């Protein structure tokens, strides 16, 4: 038995170092490539997401959930895709979950998990091609996919469209890896596909335009003007088709432009806090990804050393590509509100560096005088052991911290709601419950302070998309009480919740002006106050709930 295990370990190490005369152990051979990929997907993506999928409602995910809910409402009403908000391709793909007799927030998280699985698979293929080593690619992918899918970066899922945008981007990189050095004429047309996939990534996540620019530079430097032109044309054509198709289905262009302008106002409003956010959340991201980053730092040192002693331009250029990927990923947190998940976009670049280092170490090992078989086996065994211990401890900590809450939520999810025990744990559910008590049948709701979570949690929507966030109306109105009031009375909602807490995120966001505008209409009375509390996302939701007491005329069609 011990001999069999020793042989299996030797085969594993031989595969990592690509010994040509090494025959794989029968057990490893039987497991096959499918098991290797399944290991990455199950341990690196599905498990960490499944543990937190039942977490309490969060802020960012429900911005996307509100978009999906609004799209569903419009389509169900026979109006088709609504001409409101940004392009919102990702929420549009999953609007149908609001047709299900299931908690829509949890359903969206599961949908996001499926997308993340696809993205992790494509990342693995990129790492396998870069490292030229299946086992090594699995080990690297496990570290980085597990980190990318950690709670700090994804909350509970459906937080943003980053993982969705990474799927076509990784596929584009994988195709690029295959054809970057090919001299065959017919291969050159594949650059059209690379450009098209990159454009899809940009439509899914608009800030990925930086990666599109990086791709153009890389293709131009590596393959020249003709390949770069094909990449550019493929991207532009796909972008025109996708964006044009979306705008045509919406029935207009201006509302999309206004939506991006409105988000620009929000980012402009927070510019004085950008450096503080960058530092705070950057350090948070570094702490969360410390293991992956330590591996990456070691890999960079190894690559620099090998490139210098071998005077290898090839290694230097490959390292430069992955470092550029990291640099371009940092553009978003540098130029807007940088939070932890923005920094997670650098992790694929660090993973690529680790894969490149593994390939070069395997090439150089036979030429090192001190690198005998015993030392190689000892270093490899130590590395694999440390990985298994780290991954096991992280999985245990996840299951212990999150699984009880997730179990309760999943049991209640088929009813369309949340576990009763969860209501007292988060101000979002407390506020949603109070809103339902005073909401008339088929009534409308408006909120401020980015409390979009209350829409999917209550099942109610604002009378118009613009009234979905009164804080943006306040910013557009230069915090003028009369102008806020005028916008509000175009179609006064039945219930309003005014966010009231001044904190680091929303200080001076117009809370007092919105409150004055609502009270000044003469048609609302305060019915409930939700005080700030450290429960769930409690610090992000405290305010006053108002109910309309007089009939008003709605001017929205």
C-alpha positions in Angstrom: 0.0 0.0 0.0 2.8 2.4 1.0 4.7 1.5 -2.2 1.6 2.2 -4.3 1.2 5.6 -2.7 4.9 6.4 -3.2 4.6 5.5 -6.8 1.6 7.7 -7.2 3.4 10.6 -5.6 6.4 10.1 -7.8 4.1 10.0 -10.9 2.5 13.3 -9.8 5.8 15.0 -9.3 7.1 13.7 -12.6 4.0 15.1 -14.3 4.6 18.5 -12.7 8.1 18.6 -14.0 7.2 17.0 -17.3 9.6 14.1 -17.4 9.3 12.6 -20.8 10.1 9.1 -19.7 7.6 9.2 -16.8 4.6 7.0 -17.1 1.5 8.2 -15.2 0.3 6.0 -12.3 -2.8 3.9 -13.3 -4.9 5.7 -10.7 -4.0 9.1 -12.0 -4.5 7.9 -15.6 -8.0 6.7 -14.8 -9.0 9.9 -13.1 -8.2 11.8 -16.2 -8.5 15.4 -17.3 -12.1 15.6 -16.4 -11.4 14.9 -12.7 -8.6 17.6 -12.7 -10.9 20.2 -14.1 -13.7 19.1 -11.8 -11.3 19.5 -8.8 -10.8 23.2 -9.8 -14.5 23.9 -10.4 -15.7 22.1 -7.2 -13.1 23.1 -4.7 -12.1 26.5 -6.2 -15.5 27.9 -7.3 -18.6 25.9 -6.3 -17.7 25.2 -2.7 -16.8 28.7 -1.6 -19.9 30.2 -3.4 -22.2 27.5 -2.1 -21.2 28.2 1.5 -22.2 31.8 1.3 -25.1 31.6 -1.2 -27.6 31.9 1.6 -26.1 35.0 3.1 -28.3 38.0 4.1 -29.2 40.6 1.5 -26.3 42.9 0.4 -26.2 46.3 -1.3 -24.4 45.8 -4.6 -26.0 42.5 -5.7 -29.4 44.1 -5.4 -28.4 46.9 -7.7 -28.2 44.2 -10.3 -31.2 42.4 -9.0 -33.3 45.6 -9.3 -32.2 45.9 -12.9 -33.3 42.3 -13.6 -36.6 42.9 -11.7 -37.3 46.1 -13.7 -36.6 44.3 -17.0 -38.9 41.5 -16.0 -41.6 43.9 -15.0 -41.4 45.6 -18.4 -41.4 42.4 -20.4 -44.2 40.9 -18.4 -46.3 44.1 -19.0 -45.9 43.6 -22.7 -43.5 46.6 -23.2 -40.4 44.6 -24.0 -36.9 45.6 -22.9 -37.3 48.9 -21.0 -35.6 52.0 -22.3 -34.2 52.9 -18.9 -30.9 52.7 -17.1 -27.5 51.5 -18.4 -27.2 48.7 -20.9 -27.4 46.1 -18.1 -26.7 43.1 -20.3 -25.8 40.8 -17.4 -29.0 41.4 -15.4 -31.0 41.1 -18.7 -29.7 37.5 -19.1 -31.4 36.4 -15.8 -34.6 38.6 -15.6 -36.6 35.3 -15.9 -35.8 34.3 -12.3 -38.6 36.6 -11.3 -41.0 34.2 -12.9 -40.0 31.4 -10.6 -41.7 30.6 -7.3 -38.3 30.9 -5.6 -36.4 33.6 -3.7 -35.2 35.7 -6.7 -32.1 37.0 -4.9 -30.9 33.4 -4.1 -31.8 32.3 -7.7 -29.6 35.1 -9.1 -26.8 34.0 -6.8 -27.0 30.5 -8.2 -27.1 31.8 -11.7 -23.9 33.8 -10.9 -22.3 30.7 -9.5 -22.9 28.9 -12.9 -21.3 31.8 -14.7 -18.3 31.7 -12.3 -17.9 28.0 -13.0 -17.6 28.7 -16.7 -15.1 31.5 -16.0 -13.0 29.3 -13.8 -12.8 26.7 -16.5 -11.6 29.2 -19.1 -9.0 30.5 -16.6 -7.8 27.0 -16.0 -7.3 26.5 -19.8 -5.3 29.7 -19.9 -3.1 28.6 -17.1 -2.6 25.1 -18.6 -1.5 26.6 -21.9 0.8 29.1 -20.1 2.4 26.5 -17.8 2.2 23.5 -20.3 1.4 21.4 -17.2 -2.0 20.0 -16.2 -1.3 19.2 -12.6 0.6 22.5 -12.1 -2.3 24.4 -13.7 -4.8 22.7 -11.4 -2.8 23.7 -8.3 -2.4 27.3 -9.4 -6.0 27.5 -10.5 -7.2 26.1 -7.1 -5.4 28.9 -5.2 -6.5 31.7 -7.5 -10.1 30.6 -8.2 -10.8 30.0 -4.5 -9.4 33.5 -3.7 -11.4 35.2 -6.5 -14.5 33.6 -5.2 -14.0 34.5 -1.6 -16.7 36.4 0.3 -14.6 39.6 0.4 -14.7 39.8 -3.4 -18.1 38.4 -4.3 -20.2 38.9 -1.1 -22.8 36.2 -1.8 -22.8 36.2 -5.6 -24.4 38.4 -8.3 -22.5 41.4 -6.8 -21.3 42.6 -10.2 -20.6 41.4 -13.7 -16.9 41.0 -13.4 -16.8 37.2 -13.4 -19.3 37.1 -16.3 -17.0 39.5 -18.3 -13.9 37.5 -17.5 -15.4 34.4 -19.2 -15.2 35.8 -22.8 -12.0 37.6 -21.9 -10.3 34.4 -20.7 -11.5 32.6 -23.8 -10.1 35.4 -26.0 -6.7 35.1 -24.2 -6.8 31.3 -24.6 -7.3 31.6 -28.4 -4.7 34.3 -28.5 -2.2 32.0 -26.8 -2.9 29.4 -29.4 -2.4 31.6 -32.5 0.0 34.3 -31.3 3.1 32.6 -32.8 1.4 30.8 -35.7 2.5 31.6 -39.2 -0.4 29.9 -41.0 -2.4 32.4 -43.0 -5.8 30.9 -42.2 -5.1 31.4 -38.4 -4.9 35.2 -38.8 -8.7 35.4 -39.2 -9.0 34.0 -35.6 -8.0 37.5 -34.5 -11.5 38.6 -35.5 -12.8 36.1 -32.9 -10.4 37.3 -30.3 -11.6 40.9 -30.8 -15.3 39.8 -30.8 -14.9 38.0 -27.5 -13.1 41.0 -26.0 -15.9 43.3 -27.1 -18.5 40.9 -25.4 -16.5 41.3 -22.2 -16.6 45.1 -22.5 -20.4 45.1 -23.1 -20.8 42.9 -20.0 -18.5 45.1 -17.9 -17.9 48.5 -19.5 -14.7 49.2 -17.6 -13.1 46.2 -19.3 -12.4 48.5 -22.2 -9.0 48.9 -20.6 -8.3 45.2 -21.3 -9.5 45.7 -24.9 -6.9 48.4 -25.3 -4.2 46.2 -23.8 -5.2 43.4 -26.2 -4.8 45.8 -29.2 -1.3 46.8 -28.0 -0.3 43.2 -27.5 -1.6 41.9 -30.9 0.1 44.9 -32.6 3.5 44.3 -31.0 3.4 40.5 -31.4 1.8 40.1 -34.8 1.9 43.4 -36.5 -0.7 45.8 -38.1 -2.7 43.3 -40.0 -3.5 41.1 -37.0 -4.2 44.2 -34.9 -6.5 45.5 -37.6 -8.5 42.2 -37.6 -8.6 42.3 -33.8 -9.9 45.8 -33.9 -12.5 45.2 -36.6 -13.7 42.1 -34.8 -14.2 44.0 -31.6 -15.8 47.1 -33.2 -18.2 45.0 -35.3 -19.3 42.9 -32.4 -19.6 46.0 -30.2 -21.8 47.7 -32.8 -24.0 44.6 -33.1 -24.4 44.0 -29.4 -24.8 47.7 -28.3 -26.9 48.5 -31.4 -29.1 45.5 -30.8 -29.6 46.4 -27.2 -30.4 50.1 -28.0 -32.7 49.0 -30.8 -34.6 46.6 -28.5 -34.9 49.4 -25.9 -36.2 51.9 -28.4 -33.8 54.7 -27.8 -30.3 55.9 -27.1 -30.6 59.0 -24.8 -31.9 57.1 -21.7 -28.7 55.0 -21.7 -26.5 58.0 -22.1 -28.4 59.7 -19.2 -27.9 56.6 -17.0 -24.1 56.6 -17.5 -24.1 60.4 -16.9 -25.9 59.9 -13.7 -23.4 57.3 -12.5 -20.7 59.8 -13.5 -22.3 62.2 -11.0 -22.1 59.6 -8.3 -18.4 59.0 -9.0 -17.7 62.7 -9.3 -19.4 63.2 -5.9 -17.0 60.7 -4.3 -13.8 61.9 -5.9 -12.5 63.4 -2.6 -12.7 59.9 -1.1 -11.0 57.9 -3.9 -7.5 57.8 -2.4 -8.9 56.8 1.0 -11.0 54.0 -0.5 -8.1 52.8 -2.6 -5.8 52.5 0.4 -8.4 50.9 2.7 -9.8 48.4 0.3 -6.5 47.8 -1.4 -5.1 46.6 1.9 -8.2 44.6 2.6 -7.8 42.8 -0.8 -4.1 42.2 -0.2 -4.9 40.6 3.2 -7.6 38.4 1.6 -5.3 37.3 -1.3 -2.1 37.1 0.8 -1.4 33.5 -0.1 -1.9 34.0 -3.9 0.1 37.2 -3.8 3.0 35.6 -1.9 3.2 32.9 -4.5 3.1 35.5 -7.2 5.9 37.5 -5.7 8.0 34.4 -5.5 7.2 33.6 -9.1 8.1 37.2 -10.2 11.5 36.9 -8.5 12.2 33.5 -10.1 11.2 34.7 -13.6 13.4 37.8 -13.3 16.3 35.7 -12.1 15.9 33.2 -15.0 15.4 35.9 -17.6 18.6 37.6 -16.5 20.8 34.6 -16.4 19.4 33.3 -19.7 19.1 36.7 -21.2 15.7 35.6 -22.4 13.6 38.2 -24.2 10.8 35.7 -24.5 10.4 35.4 -20.7 10.6 39.1 -20.2 7.9 39.8 -22.8 5.6 37.1 -21.3 6.1 38.5 -17.8 5.5 42.0 -19.2 2.1 40.9 -20.6 0.9 39.6 -17.3 2.2 42.6 -15.4 0.4 44.8 -17.9 -2.8 42.9 -17.3 -2.4 43.7 -13.6 -1.7 47.3 -14.3 -4.6 47.8 -16.6 -6.9 46.0 -14.0 -5.9 48.7 -11.5 -7.2 51.5 -13.7 -10.8 51.0 -12.4 -10.0 51.3 -8.7 -7.7 54.2 -9.3 -10.2 56.3 -11.3 -13.4 55.5 -9.4 -14.6 54.2 -6.1 -12.1 51.5 -5.5 -13.4 48.6 -3.3 -12.1 45.2 -2.7 -13.6 43.4 -5.7 -12.0 45.9 -8.1 -8.6 44.7 -6.9 -9.6 41.1 -7.4 -9.5 41.8 -11.1 -5.7 41.7 -10.9 -5.6 38.1 -9.6 -5.8 36.4 -13.1 -2.7 38.4 -14.0 -0.9 37.1 -10.9 -2.1 33.6 -11.7 -0.6 33.9 -15.2 2.7 34.9 -13.7 2.7 31.8 -11.5 1.9 29.6 -14.5 4.7 31.1 -16.5 7.1 30.6 -13.6 6.2 27.0 -13.3 6.9 26.4 -17.0 10.3 28.1 -16.8 11.2 26.3 -13.5 10.4 22.9 -15.2 12.7 23.9 -18.1 15.6 25.1 -15.9 15.5 22.4 -13.3 17.6 19.8 -15.2 20.3 22.4 -15.7 20.8 23.2 -12.1 23.8 21.5 -10.4 22.2 21.3 -7.0 18.8 20.3 -8.2 18.7 16.5 -7.7 15.6 14.3 -7.7 15.4 14.1 -3.9 15.4 17.9 -3.5 12.9 18.3 -6.2 10.6 15.7 -4.7 10.9 17.3 -1.2 10.1 20.8 -2.5 7.2 19.6 -4.5 5.8 17.5 -1.6 6.1 20.5 0.7 4.3 22.8 -1.7 1.4 20.4 -2.3 1.1 19.7 1.4 1.0 23.4 2.2 -1.7 23.9 -0.5 -3.8 21.1 0.8 -3.5 22.3 4.4 -4.4 25.9 3.4 -7.3 24.9 1.2 -8.7 22.5 3.9 -8.5 25.1 6.6 -10.2 27.7 4.4 -13.0 25.3 3.5 -13.5 24.4 7.1 -13.6 28.0 8.2 -16.1 28.8 5.4 -18.4 25.9 6.3 -18.3 26.7 10.0 -19.0 30.4 9.5 -21.6 30.5 6.7 -23.2 27.1 6.2 -25.8 27.3 9.1 -27.1 30.6 7.7 -27.1 29.2 4.2 -29.1 26.2 5.3 -31.8 28.3 6.8 -32.0 30.5 3.7 -32.1 27.5 1.2 -34.9 25.9 3.2 -37.0 29.0 3.0 -36.0 30.0 -0.6 -38.7 27.8 -2.4 -41.4 29.8 -0.7 -40.0 32.9 -2.4 -38.9 34.5 0.9 -36.4 34.3 3.7 -36.2 32.4 6.9 -38.0 34.1 9.8 -34.9 33.8 11.9 -33.0 36.0 9.4 -35.4 39.0 9.6 -34.0 40.2 12.9 -30.4 39.8 11.6 -30.5 42.5 8.9 -32.0 46.0 8.5 -32.8 45.2 4.9 -35.3 42.5 5.8 -36.6 44.5 8.8 -37.2 47.5 6.5 -38.8 45.3 3.8 -41.2 43.8 6.4 -42.2 47.3 7.6 -42.7 48.5 4.0 -45.0 45.5 3.2 -47.2 46.4 6.2 -48.1 49.8 4.9 -47.9 49.2 1.2 -51.2 49.1 -0.7 -51.8 46.3 -3.2 -49.8 46.9 -6.4 -48.3 50.0 -4.7 -45.1 51.7 -5.7 -41.9 52.3 -3.7 -39.0 54.7 -3.9 -35.8 54.7 -1.9 -32.6 56.8 -1.5 -29.0 56.0 -0.7 -28.7 53.0 -3.1 -31.1 50.9 -1.1 -32.1 49.0 -4.3 -32.3 45.8 -2.2 -35.7 46.8 -1.0 -37.2 46.3 -4.5 -36.6 42.6 -4.9 -37.1 42.1 -1.1 -40.6 43.6 -1.1 -41.6 42.7 -4.7 -42.5 46.4 -5.4 -41.0 48.8 -7.9 -40.8 52.6 -8.3 -43.4 54.3 -10.5 -40.5 55.2 -12.9 -36.9 54.0 -13.2 -35.7 57.5 -12.4 -37.5 57.4 -9.0 -35.6 54.2 -8.1 -32.9 56.2 -6.4 -33.8 59.6 -5.0 -30.2 60.3 -4.1 -29.3 60.5 -7.8 -32.2 62.9 -8.3 -30.8 65.0 -5.4 -27.4 65.2 -7.0 -28.8 66.1 -10.4 -30.9 68.8 -8.7 -27.8 70.3 -7.0 -29.4 69.3 -3.7 -32.3 71.8 -4.3 -35.3 70.8 -2.1 -37.8 72.3 -4.5 -36.3 70.5 -7.5 -36.3 67.2 -5.7 -39.9 67.8 -4.7 -40.8 68.6 -8.3 -39.2 65.4 -9.6 -40.9 63.4 -6.9 -44.4 64.7 -7.5 -44.2 63.8 -11.2 -45.5 60.4 -10.0 -45.5 60.2 -6.3 -44.8 56.7 -5.0 -47.1 55.1 -2.4 -44.2 54.5 0.0 -40.8 56.1 0.4 -37.9 55.1 2.5 -35.4 57.9 3.0 -31.9 56.8 3.9 -30.7 58.9 6.8 -27.3 57.8 8.0 -24.2 60.0 7.2 -21.2 57.6 6.9 -18.1 57.4 4.8 -19.9 56.3 1.7 -22.9 58.7 1.6 -21.8 61.7 3.6 -23.6 64.8 2.3 -25.5 62.7 -0.2 -28.7 64.8 0.1 -30.4 62.9 2.9 -31.6 66.0 4.7 -32.7 67.6 1.4 -34.6 64.5 0.4 -36.2 64.3 3.8 -37.3 68.0 3.6 -38.6 67.4 0.1 -40.8 64.4 1.1 -42.1 66.1 4.2 -42.8 69.4 2.3 -45.1 67.7 -0.2 -47.9 67.5 2.4 -49.0 64.1 1.1 -46.7 61.8 3.2 -46.5 60.9 6.8 -43.7 59.1 8.6 -44.8 55.7 9.8 -41.6 53.8 10.9 -38.0 54.6 11.6 -35.3 51.9 11.0 -32.3 52.8 13.3 -28.8 52.0 12.3 -27.5 48.7 13.8 -24.6 46.4 13.3 -26.6 43.5 11.8 -25.9 42.2 8.3 -25.5 45.3 6.2 -27.1 47.3 8.9 -24.7 50.2 8.6 -25.8 50.7 5.0 -29.5 51.0 5.8 -31.1 53.3 8.4 -33.9 55.7 7.6 -37.5 56.7 7.8 -40.4 55.0 6.0 -43.2 57.4 4.7 -46.6 56.4 3.5 -48.7 58.5 1.1 -51.9 59.8 2.7 -53.4 61.7 -0.2 -54.2 60.9 -3.8 -52.0 62.4 -6.4 -51.9 62.5 -10.2 -49.2 60.4 -11.9 -47.8 61.9 -15.1 -45.7 58.9 -16.0 -47.3 56.7 -18.7 
